């Protein structure tokens, strides 16, 4: 079991076997079963291991369900199955938030913003824990790293990459036909591992959907069975690739709501239906009494909201063509994370780096 520090932050537990009951444990009961964040290292027939993380956000449960499906099929409910074709390192993250069905607890760092490179959470116990996991991933020269997530809004499955090397793009293509190239937010798992090994965040659409768990399970199962990545880069048509132009947030001082009300910013209650739609300039996001209710940072950290949004006659409008992703209609998620990302399509065969102003 994991230990709890005096400050109430749970330290990492490391196991070399599955705890009894794990394969059928719902996300809300993980804290009782595990006691806290846990790294489970299972031996397989091939090395180096595949690294998979689940429940970094406590309300994103598809990854857990997918891994449970894979392990039940490979190991059997009683452990008598044929075993794993490749060793697996499984990180089970924010079980305290999962117990309450929340992305994170109030006052708690976002687990997927506390990995090496973090700025906002540097020096926290969570950052020390992620550094410990990161060091073990690097020390074992993991085959690949998969961070399984969900979206709260309507989105198709897609991968997020922070590098465009051939193996990383193959990894993304093995998950979905759509990928987003993003320099990465400081402190995310995928950004922390980019350039060291193939790494993606696999966004599995909404939780609680059996098809999404099956897709994620198929992906993890396929990666465990894969002996090596293809030597050639993926075909240009293997991925529909987008580049992130920036992350959009509601300014902290601006009150907001979805639908009608007294808030300064009143967003369309069906805003998430705009995800992965190529919008023209003039697309309406809602109504605002505030002249500049949104902030937007590009990959170089510059404030660019004025280039992309305007308030005209009380309507919040898009100023230039763009495609949103991760639009959520959950106010708590909007405050804890963001309203959305804005993207542009990358021409087939072109490097996303060609589009990334200031990208490394």
C-alpha positions as CSV (number, residue, x, y, z in Angstrom):
1,X,0.0,0.0,0.0
2,X,1.0,3.6,-0.6
3,X,2.0,5.8,2.3
4,X,0.5,9.2,3.1
5,X,2.7,12.0,4.1
6,X,2.0,14.5,6.9
7,X,0.9,17.0,4.3
8,X,-1.8,14.6,3.1
9,X,-0.1,13.8,-0.2
10,X,0.1,10.2,-1.1
11,X,3.6,8.8,-2.0
12,X,4.2,6.5,-4.8
13,X,3.9,2.7,-4.2
14,X,5.8,0.4,-6.6
15,X,4.6,-3.2,-7.0
16,X,5.7,-6.1,-9.2
17,X,2.4,-7.8,-9.3
18,X,-1.3,-7.0,-9.6
19,X,-3.1,-6.5,-6.3
20,X,-6.0,-8.9,-5.8
21,X,-9.2,-7.4,-7.1
22,X,-7.5,-4.9,-9.4
23,X,-8.9,-6.3,-12.7
24,X,-12.5,-5.7,-11.6
25,X,-12.0,-2.6,-9.5
26,X,-14.0,0.5,-10.6
27,X,-12.1,3.8,-10.7
28,X,-14.0,5.1,-7.6
29,X,-12.7,2.2,-5.5
30,X,-9.0,2.4,-6.5
31,X,-8.1,4.6,-3.6
32,X,-9.4,1.9,-1.2
33,X,-7.6,-0.9,-3.0
34,X,-4.3,0.8,-3.8
35,X,-4.0,3.4,-1.1
36,X,-2.6,6.0,-3.5
37,X,-0.8,6.4,-6.8
38,X,0.8,3.2,-7.8
39,X,3.4,2.0,-10.4
40,X,2.8,-1.7,-11.2
41,X,5.7,-3.4,-13.1
42,X,4.7,-6.7,-14.7
43,X,7.2,-9.0,-16.4
44,X,6.6,-10.1,-20.0
45,X,8.4,-12.2,-22.6
46,X,10.0,-9.2,-24.4
47,X,12.0,-6.2,-23.1
48,X,12.1,-3.2,-22.8
49,X,8.7,-2.5,-21.3
50,X,5.7,-0.6,-22.6
51,X,4.8,2.3,-20.2
52,X,1.1,3.1,-19.8
53,X,-0.5,5.6,-17.5
54,X,-4.2,5.8,-16.5
55,X,-6.3,7.9,-14.1
56,X,-3.9,10.9,-14.2
57,X,-7.2,12.7,-14.2
58,X,-9.6,11.0,-11.8
59,X,-12.7,11.4,-14.0
60,X,-11.1,9.9,-17.1
61,X,-11.7,6.2,-16.7
62,X,-11.5,4.7,-20.1
63,X,-7.8,4.0,-19.8
64,X,-8.3,1.9,-16.6
65,X,-11.1,-0.1,-18.3
66,X,-9.0,-0.7,-21.3
67,X,-6.0,-2.0,-19.4
68,X,-8.2,-4.2,-17.2
69,X,-9.6,-5.7,-20.4
70,X,-6.1,-6.4,-21.8
71,X,-4.8,-7.9,-18.6
72,X,-7.9,-10.1,-18.1
73,X,-7.5,-11.5,-21.6
74,X,-3.7,-11.9,-21.3
75,X,-3.4,-13.1,-17.7
76,X,-6.8,-14.5,-16.9
77,X,-8.9,-13.6,-13.9
78,X,-6.8,-15.9,-11.8
79,X,-3.5,-15.2,-13.3
80,X,-3.3,-18.5,-15.2
81,X,-3.3,-17.0,-18.7
82,X,-0.5,-17.0,-21.2
83,X,1.2,-14.0,-19.9
84,X,2.3,-10.7,-21.5
85,X,4.2,-10.6,-24.8
86,X,6.1,-7.5,-23.5
87,X,6.8,-6.2,-20.0
88,X,4.4,-3.5,-18.8
89,X,4.9,-0.6,-16.5
90,X,1.4,0.6,-15.5
91,X,1.1,3.9,-13.6
92,X,-2.3,4.4,-11.8
93,X,-2.4,8.1,-11.0
94,X,-4.9,10.3,-9.1
95,X,-7.0,7.7,-7.3
96,X,-8.0,10.3,-4.6
97,X,-9.8,12.4,-7.3
98,X,-11.1,9.2,-9.0
99,X,-12.9,8.3,-5.7
100,X,-14.9,11.5,-6.1
101,X,-15.3,11.3,-9.9
102,X,-13.3,14.5,-10.4
103,X,-10.4,15.5,-12.7
104,X,-8.5,16.7,-9.6
105,X,-9.3,17.8,-6.1
106,X,-9.5,21.5,-5.2
107,X,-6.0,22.7,-4.3
108,X,-4.4,19.6,-5.7
109,X,-1.9,19.9,-8.6
110,X,-3.0,18.4,-11.9
111,X,-1.0,15.2,-12.1
112,X,-0.5,15.6,-15.8
113,X,1.1,19.1,-15.2
114,X,3.6,17.9,-12.6
115,X,6.0,15.8,-14.7
116,X,9.6,17.0,-15.2
117,X,9.6,20.4,-16.9
118,X,6.7,21.7,-14.8
119,X,6.8,25.3,-13.8
120,X,3.6,25.8,-11.8
121,X,4.1,22.7,-9.6
122,X,7.9,22.6,-9.2
123,X,8.9,21.6,-5.7
124,X,5.6,19.9,-4.9
125,X,5.4,16.3,-3.6
126,X,3.4,15.5,-6.8
127,X,6.4,16.8,-9.0
128,X,8.8,14.6,-6.9
129,X,6.6,11.6,-7.5
130,X,6.4,12.2,-11.3
131,X,10.1,12.7,-11.4
132,X,10.5,9.3,-9.7
133,X,8.3,7.6,-12.3
134,X,10.0,9.5,-15.1
135,X,13.4,8.3,-13.9
136,X,12.3,4.6,-13.9
137,X,10.9,5.0,-17.4
138,X,14.1,6.4,-18.7
139,X,16.3,3.9,-16.8
140,X,14.4,1.0,-18.3
141,X,14.6,2.6,-21.8
142,X,10.9,2.0,-22.3
143,X,9.7,0.8,-25.8
144,X,7.0,3.5,-25.8
145,X,4.9,5.6,-23.5
146,X,1.1,5.9,-23.7
147,X,-0.9,8.3,-21.6
148,X,-4.6,7.3,-21.8
149,X,-7.1,10.2,-21.4
150,X,-10.7,11.2,-22.0
151,X,-12.4,14.4,-23.1
152,X,-15.4,15.8,-21.4
153,X,-16.7,17.4,-24.6
154,X,-17.6,15.7,-27.9
155,X,-14.3,14.7,-29.7
156,X,-13.2,11.8,-31.9
157,X,-10.3,9.7,-30.7
158,X,-7.0,11.3,-31.5
159,X,-3.3,11.3,-30.5
160,X,-1.3,14.2,-29.2
161,X,2.4,14.2,-30.0
162,X,5.2,16.5,-29.0
163,X,7.7,15.1,-31.5
164,X,7.5,14.2,-35.2
165,X,10.1,11.4,-35.3
166,X,9.0,8.3,-37.3
167,X,8.5,6.0,-34.3
168,X,6.3,8.6,-32.5
169,X,4.2,9.1,-35.6
170,X,3.8,5.3,-36.1
171,X,2.7,5.1,-32.5
172,X,0.1,7.8,-33.1
173,X,-1.1,6.2,-36.3
174,X,-1.6,2.9,-34.5
175,X,-4.1,4.5,-32.2
176,X,-6.1,6.8,-34.5
177,X,-6.1,8.4,-37.9
178,X,-6.1,11.9,-36.3
179,X,-3.1,13.4,-34.5
180,X,-2.3,16.8,-33.1
181,X,1.3,18.1,-33.0
182,X,1.8,20.2,-29.9
183,X,5.0,21.5,-28.3
184,X,3.3,20.5,-25.1
185,X,2.3,22.1,-21.9
186,X,5.2,22.2,-19.4
187,X,4.8,19.3,-17.0
188,X,2.8,16.9,-19.2
189,X,3.9,13.3,-19.4
190,X,4.2,13.3,-23.2
191,X,6.2,16.6,-23.3
192,X,8.6,15.3,-20.6
193,X,9.4,12.2,-22.6
194,X,9.5,13.7,-26.2
195,X,12.8,13.0,-27.8
196,X,13.7,10.3,-25.4
197,X,11.2,7.6,-26.6
198,X,8.0,7.4,-28.7
199,X,5.3,9.0,-26.5
200,X,1.7,10.1,-27.1
201,X,-1.3,11.1,-25.2
202,X,-4.2,9.0,-26.5
203,X,-7.4,11.0,-26.2
204,X,-10.1,8.3,-26.1
205,X,-13.2,10.6,-26.5
206,X,-15.7,10.5,-23.7
207,X,-15.6,8.1,-20.7
208,X,-18.3,5.5,-20.0
209,X,-18.6,4.4,-23.7
210,X,-17.8,0.8,-24.3
211,X,-16.5,1.4,-27.8
212,X,-13.9,3.9,-26.5
213,X,-12.6,1.4,-24.0
214,X,-12.4,-1.3,-26.7
215,X,-10.5,1.0,-29.0
216,X,-8.0,1.8,-26.2
217,X,-7.7,-1.8,-25.2
218,X,-7.0,-2.8,-28.8
219,X,-4.2,-0.1,-29.0
220,X,-2.5,-1.2,-25.8
221,X,-2.8,-4.9,-26.7
222,X,-1.3,-4.2,-30.2
223,X,1.6,-2.3,-28.6
224,X,2.4,-5.1,-26.2
225,X,2.5,-7.5,-29.1
226,X,4.5,-5.3,-31.4
227,X,8.2,-6.4,-31.7
228,X,9.5,-3.2,-33.3
229,X,8.4,-0.1,-35.1
230,X,8.5,-0.1,-38.9
231,X,11.8,1.2,-40.2
232,X,10.1,3.6,-42.7
233,X,8.1,6.7,-41.6
234,X,4.3,6.4,-41.9
235,X,2.7,7.0,-45.3
236,X,1.7,10.7,-45.7
237,X,-2.0,9.7,-45.7
238,X,-1.7,7.5,-42.5
239,X,-2.5,10.5,-40.3
240,X,-4.7,13.6,-40.5
241,X,-2.3,15.9,-38.7
242,X,-3.1,19.2,-37.0
243,X,-0.9,21.7,-35.3
244,X,-2.0,23.5,-32.2
245,X,-1.9,27.3,-32.5
246,X,-2.7,27.9,-28.8
247,X,-4.7,27.1,-25.7
248,X,-7.8,29.2,-24.9
249,X,-9.0,29.9,-21.4
250,X,-11.6,32.1,-19.8
251,X,-9.9,34.9,-17.9
252,X,-10.0,34.3,-14.2
253,X,-11.8,37.6,-13.4
254,X,-14.6,36.9,-16.0
255,X,-17.7,35.1,-14.8
256,X,-19.1,32.6,-17.3
257,X,-21.9,30.2,-17.8
258,X,-23.3,28.0,-20.6
259,X,-26.6,29.3,-21.9
260,X,-28.4,32.3,-20.6
261,X,-27.8,34.0,-17.3
262,X,-26.2,36.9,-15.5
263,X,-22.6,35.9,-16.2
264,X,-20.4,38.3,-18.1
265,X,-19.6,35.5,-20.7
266,X,-22.5,33.3,-21.8
267,X,-21.2,30.4,-23.9
268,X,-23.2,28.3,-26.3
269,X,-24.5,25.3,-24.3
270,X,-23.8,23.0,-27.3
271,X,-20.3,24.5,-27.9
272,X,-18.6,21.1,-27.8
273,X,-20.4,20.2,-31.1
274,X,-17.8,22.5,-32.8
275,X,-14.9,20.2,-31.9
276,X,-12.9,19.1,-34.9
277,X,-14.9,21.3,-37.3
278,X,-13.1,23.7,-39.5
279,X,-14.7,27.0,-38.6
280,X,-14.6,30.1,-40.7
281,X,-14.0,33.6,-39.4
282,X,-17.2,34.9,-37.8
283,X,-18.1,31.7,-36.1
284,X,-20.1,32.5,-32.9
285,X,-19.0,31.1,-29.5
286,X,-21.5,32.9,-27.3
287,X,-22.4,36.4,-26.0
288,X,-20.2,38.6,-23.8
289,X,-20.5,41.9,-21.8
290,X,-16.7,41.8,-21.4
291,X,-14.6,43.3,-24.3
292,X,-11.9,40.5,-24.0
293,X,-13.2,37.6,-21.9
294,X,-10.7,35.0,-23.2
295,X,-7.0,34.6,-23.1
296,X,-5.0,32.5,-25.5
297,X,-1.4,31.5,-25.3
298,X,0.5,30.2,-28.4
299,X,3.3,27.7,-28.2
300,X,5.9,30.4,-27.5
301,X,3.9,31.6,-24.5
302,X,2.6,34.8,-26.2
303,X,-0.8,36.2,-25.5
304,X,-2.7,36.0,-28.9
305,X,-6.4,36.1,-28.0
306,X,-6.9,39.4,-29.8
307,X,-5.7,37.7,-33.0
308,X,-8.3,35.0,-32.8
309,X,-11.4,36.4,-31.0
310,X,-13.4,39.6,-31.0
311,X,-16.6,40.8,-29.2
312,X,-18.8,42.6,-31.7
313,X,-22.3,43.8,-30.8
314,X,-22.2,41.6,-27.7
315,X,-21.3,38.4,-29.7
316,X,-18.1,36.5,-29.1
317,X,-16.8,35.7,-32.5
318,X,-13.8,33.9,-34.1
319,X,-11.7,36.4,-36.0
320,X,-9.9,33.9,-38.3
321,X,-10.4,30.3,-39.6
322,X,-9.5,27.6,-37.1
323,X,-10.5,24.2,-35.8
324,X,-11.2,23.8,-32.1
325,X,-10.5,20.7,-30.0
326,X,-11.4,19.7,-26.4
327,X,-14.2,22.3,-26.1
328,X,-15.9,21.3,-22.9
329,X,-19.3,22.4,-21.5
330,X,-18.3,21.5,-18.0
331,X,-17.6,24.7,-16.1
332,X,-15.3,23.0,-13.5
333,X,-13.2,21.5,-16.3
334,X,-13.0,24.9,-18.1
335,X,-11.7,26.5,-14.9
336,X,-9.3,23.6,-14.0
337,X,-7.9,23.1,-17.5
338,X,-9.0,25.2,-20.5
339,X,-12.0,26.1,-22.7
340,X,-10.3,24.6,-25.8
341,X,-7.4,24.4,-28.1
342,X,-7.3,26.0,-31.6
343,X,-5.7,24.1,-34.4
344,X,-4.8,24.3,-38.1
345,X,-4.5,21.4,-40.5
346,X,-1.0,20.3,-41.6
347,X,-0.7,19.4,-45.3
348,X,-0.1,15.7,-46.0
349,X,3.7,15.0,-46.0
350,X,4.6,18.4,-44.4
351,X,6.3,18.5,-41.0
352,X,4.1,20.0,-38.2
353,X,7.3,21.7,-37.1
354,X,7.0,23.9,-40.2
355,X,3.9,25.4,-38.7
356,X,5.1,25.8,-35.2
357,X,6.3,29.3,-34.6
358,X,9.0,29.1,-32.0
359,X,8.9,25.4,-31.8
360,X,12.1,23.5,-30.8
